Amino acid sequence: MAFQKKLIAIAVSSLVLAGCTMPGQHLSLTDKQVVSSDVVEQDISSLVSVYPLTPSLLNDIRVVEPYARTNPALDVEVAQFEYIVGPSDILNITVWDHPELTIPAGSYRSAADSGNWVNADGTIFYPYIGNVHVAGKTVLQIRKEITRRLRTYVESPQVDVKLAAFRSQKVYITGEVASPGVQPVTDIPLTLLDAVNKAGGLAADADWRNISFTRNGVEEVISLYALMQRGDLSQNRLLRHGDIIHIPRNDSQKVFVMGEVNDPQTLKIDRAGMSLTEALSGVGGIKQLAADATGVFVIRGNENGEQQIASIYQLDITDPSSMVLGTEFNMQPYDIVYVTAAPIERWNRVIRQLLPTISGFNELTEGALRVRNWP
């Protein structure tokens, strides 16, 4: 008995000494300066709320899907749209029965080459009447102005004004489209949907639910999913000079699935969205022997400014038919799906940690006894 006590003491001492030279990296805080706040932190458990997923809860948190509807305001804008002339535009001005006032286009001269260039100060020069300020005016207003001033030199002038080239106004479309770049604003109304189509459509990695639309420094988030997939025309916009459309990548559309699942990984929410059931299916389902089927959790961070840092939604899938509730729960970017371990699995983990130590101690004890009993 005394020998066994001595042996145990030797074994413990050996382990303590071995701890000083254990292989692998280890970060200890004992010799470091830990900076702590003077404010007493709340227990994190008091900052989190858990909601069991039930049919009534799903009805309360379900996001209303967009639906097909018209956009009367846009229809009025398009019907009343008139192009506003600006610097660098080219006008083509014709005075009927007065060829000396009209520069004709020929086989070697296009309408743009033979037209009247709008100068940087917004004016053009026209015979007899001199400089005419045209910037900021419509074609109709310019025609009336030139007609009024030509009456001094020409009896009953018949004036026609057309735009030969549209160069003063443009919009910008960037991001995940086939052909990002600049698109001109012409006398044909250009809508957001038109601009995306002219840019070759969306790329495969486009986040079409969070399009950034910026006008005069004010940013608005628009859903092309609602517009293109659901027919919600209220998401469409008539574009104006200087508008910026940015289609971001879907890199931020991430869902993290971890815990007792067969293939823990990060999933991307695709264009059609993702349900909780789809997220579990995407990682091969739960581990049937290790997972606690009552503990499928979705951890969702709350917006800044809210008292609680997260909301946790719990789904019990002990009965597989309850997975239908998961099909109605839509995932959001940066949701964490965590499947907890069953109690027996947590106990087995402790045993698996102890087994190497117990086995080593037994081998050490048996070896010492063999030495002692050696004849």
C-alpha positions in Angstrom: 0.0 0.0 0.0 2.8 2.3 0.9 4.5 1.4 -2.4 1.4 2.4 -4.3 1.1 5.8 -2.6 4.7 6.5 -3.5 4.1 5.4 -7.0 1.1 7.8 -7.3 3.2 10.6 -5.9 5.9 10.0 -8.4 3.4 9.8 -11.2 1.8 13.1 -10.2 5.1 14.8 -9.8 6.1 13.6 -13.3 3.0 15.0 -14.8 3.6 18.4 -13.1 7.1 18.5 -14.4 6.0 17.4 -17.8 3.5 20.3 -17.9 6.4 22.7 -18.1 7.5 21.2 -21.4 4.2 20.0 -23.0 4.3 20.1 -26.8 2.2 22.5 -28.8 1.2 26.2 -28.3 -0.5 27.5 -25.2 -1.6 31.1 -24.3 -1.7 31.9 -20.6 -3.1 35.1 -19.1 -1.3 34.7 -15.8 1.8 36.7 -16.9 -0.1 39.3 -19.0 -1.8 42.6 -18.3 -5.5 42.1 -18.7 -7.4 45.4 -19.3 -10.8 45.4 -17.8 -13.6 48.0 -17.9 -14.6 49.8 -14.7 -18.2 49.1 -15.7 -19.6 45.9 -14.3 -20.6 43.8 -17.2 -23.9 42.1 -17.3 -24.2 38.3 -17.4 -24.5 37.5 -21.1 -27.4 35.2 -20.3 -29.5 38.2 -19.3 -28.8 39.8 -22.7 -30.3 36.9 -24.7 -33.9 35.8 -25.2 -34.8 32.2 -26.3 -38.0 31.6 -28.3 -39.2 28.1 -29.0 -40.3 27.9 -32.7 -44.0 27.4 -32.8 -46.5 28.0 -35.6 -47.8 31.1 -33.7 -44.3 32.5 -33.4 -43.6 31.9 -37.0 -46.7 33.9 -37.9 -45.5 36.8 -35.8 -41.9 36.9 -37.2 -42.7 36.0 -40.8 -41.5 38.6 -43.2 -44.2 39.7 -45.7 -43.1 38.6 -49.2 -43.2 41.3 -51.9 -46.0 41.0 -54.4 -46.8 42.2 -57.9 -48.1 45.7 -58.0 -48.0 48.7 -60.3 -46.1 52.0 -59.8 -48.5 54.9 -60.8 -46.0 57.5 -59.7 -43.3 56.1 -62.0 -45.8 55.9 -64.9 -46.5 59.7 -64.5 -42.8 60.4 -64.4 -42.2 58.5 -67.6 -45.1 60.1 -69.3 -43.9 63.6 -68.4 -40.2 63.0 -69.0 -38.4 65.5 -71.1 -34.7 65.5 -71.7 -32.8 68.6 -70.4 -30.0 69.8 -72.6 -26.6 70.3 -71.0 -22.9 71.0 -72.0 -21.3 68.7 -74.5 -24.7 67.7 -76.1 -25.0 68.3 -79.8 -28.1 69.9 -81.3 -29.2 69.6 -84.9 -31.1 72.7 -85.9 -33.0 73.0 -89.2 -34.7 76.2 -90.5 -37.0 75.1 -93.3 -36.6 76.9 -96.7 -33.4 78.5 -95.4 -30.6 76.1 -96.3 -28.0 78.8 -95.5 -29.0 78.4 -91.8 -28.8 74.6 -91.8 -25.6 72.7 -91.9 -26.5 69.5 -93.8 -25.2 66.1 -93.0 -23.6 64.2 -95.8 -22.1 60.9 -96.6 -18.9 61.9 -94.8 -20.6 63.9 -92.0 -22.9 62.5 -89.4 -25.6 64.4 -87.7 -23.3 64.8 -84.7 -20.5 66.1 -86.8 -22.7 68.7 -88.5 -24.6 69.7 -85.3 -24.2 72.6 -82.9 -22.0 71.7 -79.9 -23.2 73.0 -76.5 -20.3 74.8 -75.0 -19.2 74.5 -71.4 -21.0 77.7 -70.5 -24.3 76.2 -71.8 -24.5 78.2 -75.0 -24.4 77.6 -78.8 -23.7 80.0 -81.6 -26.3 80.4 -84.3 -26.2 82.6 -87.4 -27.8 86.0 -87.1 -28.9 85.7 -83.5 -25.5 84.9 -82.0 -25.1 83.0 -78.7 -28.2 81.2 -77.4 -28.2 79.8 -73.9 -29.6 76.3 -74.2 -28.4 74.4 -71.1 -31.1 73.5 -68.6 -33.8 73.8 -71.3 -35.9 71.2 -73.2 -35.8 70.9 -77.0 -39.2 72.6 -77.2 -38.0 75.6 -75.1 -34.9 75.9 -77.3 -37.0 75.8 -80.5 -39.3 78.5 -79.2 -36.3 80.7 -78.2 -34.5 80.4 -81.6 -37.8 81.0 -83.5 -38.5 84.1 -81.5 -35.1 85.6 -82.1 -35.0 84.6 -85.8 -38.2 86.5 -86.5 -36.1 89.7 -86.6 -34.3 88.4 -89.7 -36.5 85.7 -91.2 -40.2 86.0 -91.9 -42.2 83.2 -90.1 -39.2 80.9 -89.5 -40.0 77.2 -89.3 -37.5 75.8 -86.9 -36.9 72.2 -85.9 -34.5 71.3 -83.1 -33.3 67.7 -82.4 -30.6 66.2 -80.3 -27.9 64.6 -82.4 -25.8 63.3 -79.5 -26.5 62.8 -75.8 -23.3 63.5 -73.9 -24.1 65.7 -70.9 -26.1 63.3 -68.7 -25.1 59.9 -67.5 -25.7 57.3 -64.8 -23.3 54.8 -63.3 -23.9 51.1 -62.7 -21.2 49.3 -60.8 -20.7 46.0 -59.1 -22.0 42.5 -60.0 -23.3 43.0 -63.5 -22.0 41.7 -66.8 -20.9 45.1 -68.1 -20.5 47.7 -65.4 -19.9 51.3 -66.5 -21.5 54.5 -67.6 -24.8 54.7 -69.4 -26.1 57.8 -71.1 -29.4 59.4 -70.3 -31.2 60.1 -73.6 -34.6 61.4 -74.6 -35.9 57.8 -74.0 -36.7 57.4 -70.3 -34.2 55.2 -68.6 -35.4 53.2 -65.5 -33.3 51.2 -63.0 -34.5 47.9 -64.6 -33.5 49.2 -68.0 -30.1 50.1 -66.8 -29.5 46.6 -65.3 -30.6 44.9 -68.5 -28.4 47.2 -70.6 -25.5 46.2 -68.4 -26.0 42.6 -69.4 -28.0 41.5 -66.3 -26.8 40.4 -62.9 -23.7 38.3 -62.3 -23.9 34.9 -60.6 -22.6 36.4 -57.3 -24.9 39.4 -57.2 -26.8 40.2 -54.0 -30.0 41.2 -55.7 -31.9 41.9 -52.5 -29.7 44.8 -51.4 -29.1 47.0 -54.4 -27.6 50.4 -53.5 -29.3 53.3 -55.3 -27.7 56.7 -54.6 -29.1 60.1 -55.8 -27.7 63.4 -54.7 -25.7 61.7 -51.9 -28.7 60.0 -50.4 -28.5 56.1 -50.5 -31.6 53.9 -50.8 -31.7 50.1 -50.6 -33.7 48.5 -53.4 -34.6 44.9 -53.9 -34.3 43.6 -57.4 -35.6 40.3 -56.1 -38.9 42.0 -55.4 -38.8 43.8 -58.8 -37.6 41.1 -61.1 -38.8 37.9 -59.3 -42.0 39.1 -57.7 -43.1 41.9 -60.1 -43.1 44.7 -57.5 -42.8 47.7 -59.7 -42.7 50.0 -56.7 -38.9 49.1 -56.5 -38.3 50.6 -60.0 -36.9 54.1 -60.4 -36.7 56.6 -63.3 -33.0 57.5 -63.5 -31.6 61.0 -63.6 -28.2 62.4 -64.3 -25.6 61.4 -61.6 -27.5 58.5 -60.2 -25.4 55.6 -59.0 -26.5 51.9 -59.0 -24.3 49.5 -57.2 -25.0 45.8 -57.1 -22.9 44.2 -54.3 -21.6 40.7 -54.1 -23.4 38.2 -52.0 -20.4 37.6 -49.8 -22.2 39.0 -46.7 -25.1 36.6 -47.2 -23.5 34.0 -44.9 -25.0 31.5 -42.5 -22.8 29.6 -40.0 -23.8 26.1 -39.2 -21.9 24.3 -36.4 -22.3 21.9 -33.6 -23.5 18.3 -33.9 -24.0 18.3 -37.7 -22.4 16.0 -40.2 -20.5 18.7 -42.1 -20.2 22.0 -40.2 -19.5 24.9 -42.6 -20.5 28.4 -43.8 -23.4 28.5 -46.2 -24.4 31.2 -48.6 -27.9 32.4 -48.9 -28.8 32.1 -52.6 -31.1 34.4 -54.6 -34.2 32.5 -53.6 -33.3 32.7 -49.9 -32.7 29.9 -47.4 -34.8 28.3 -44.7 -33.6 26.6 -41.5 -34.4 23.2 -43.0 -32.4 24.0 -46.1 -29.4 25.1 -43.9 -29.5 21.8 -42.0 -29.9 19.8 -45.2 -26.9 21.7 -46.7 -24.6 20.3 -44.0 -25.8 16.7 -44.2 -28.3 17.0 -41.3 -27.7 16.4 -37.6 -25.6 13.6 -36.1 -28.2 11.1 -35.1 -26.0 9.5 -32.4 -24.5 12.7 -30.9 -27.0 15.5 -31.4 -29.8 16.6 -29.1 -32.7 16.8 -31.4 -34.5 19.1 -29.0 -31.6 21.6 -29.2 -31.5 23.1 -32.8 -30.8 26.8 -32.2 -30.7 29.8 -34.5 -28.7 32.6 -32.9 -29.5 36.0 -34.4 -27.7 39.2 -33.4 -30.0 42.1 -32.6 -29.6 45.6 -34.1 -27.3 48.1 -32.4 -29.1 50.1 -29.8 -31.3 47.2 -28.5 -30.9 46.1 -24.9 -30.4 42.5 -25.8 -27.5 41.4 -27.9 -29.2 38.4 -29.5 -32.4 36.4 -30.0 -32.2 32.6 -30.0 -34.8 30.5 -31.7 -35.1 26.9 -30.7 -36.5 24.1 -32.9 -37.3 20.7 -31.5 -37.0 18.1 -34.2 -37.4 15.0 -32.1 -40.4 14.4 -34.3 -39.1 14.8 -37.9 -42.4 16.2 -39.0 -41.6 19.3 -37.0 -39.0 20.0 -39.7 -41.8 21.6 -41.6 -41.6 24.5 -39.2 -38.0 24.9 -40.3 -39.1 25.4 -43.9 -41.1 28.5 -42.7 -38.2 30.0 -40.8 -36.1 32.2 -43.2 -32.5 32.6 -42.4 -30.8 36.0 -42.3 -27.2 37.0 -43.0 -24.9 36.1 -40.2 -27.3 33.8 -38.4 -25.6 31.0 -36.5 -27.3 27.6 -36.5 -26.0 25.6 -33.6 -27.0 22.0 -32.9 -26.2 21.1 -29.3 -24.9 17.7 -28.1 -27.0 15.2 -26.3 -26.2 14.8 -22.5 -24.8 11.3 -23.1 -22.4 12.7 -25.8 -21.2 15.3 -23.4 -20.5 12.6 -20.8 -18.7 10.5 -23.4 -16.5 13.5 -24.2 -15.4 13.7 -20.6 -14.7 9.9 -20.5 -12.7 10.2 -23.8 -10.5 12.9 -22.2 -9.9 10.7 -19.1 -9.2 7.4 -20.9 -5.6 8.2 -22.0 -4.6 9.3 -18.5 -6.3 6.2 -16.9 -4.7 3.9 -19.5 -1.3 5.4 -19.0 -1.5 5.2 -15.2 -2.5 1.5 -15.4 0.4 0.8 -17.7 2.8 2.6 -15.3 1.3 0.8 -12.3 1.5 -2.6 -14.0 5.1 -2.0 -15.1 6.2 -1.0 -11.6 4.6 -4.1 -10.1 6.4 -6.2 -12.6 9.7 -4.7 -11.6 9.0 -5.2 -7.9 8.0 -8.8 -8.3 10.9 -9.6 -10.6 12.8 -12.6 -9.1 
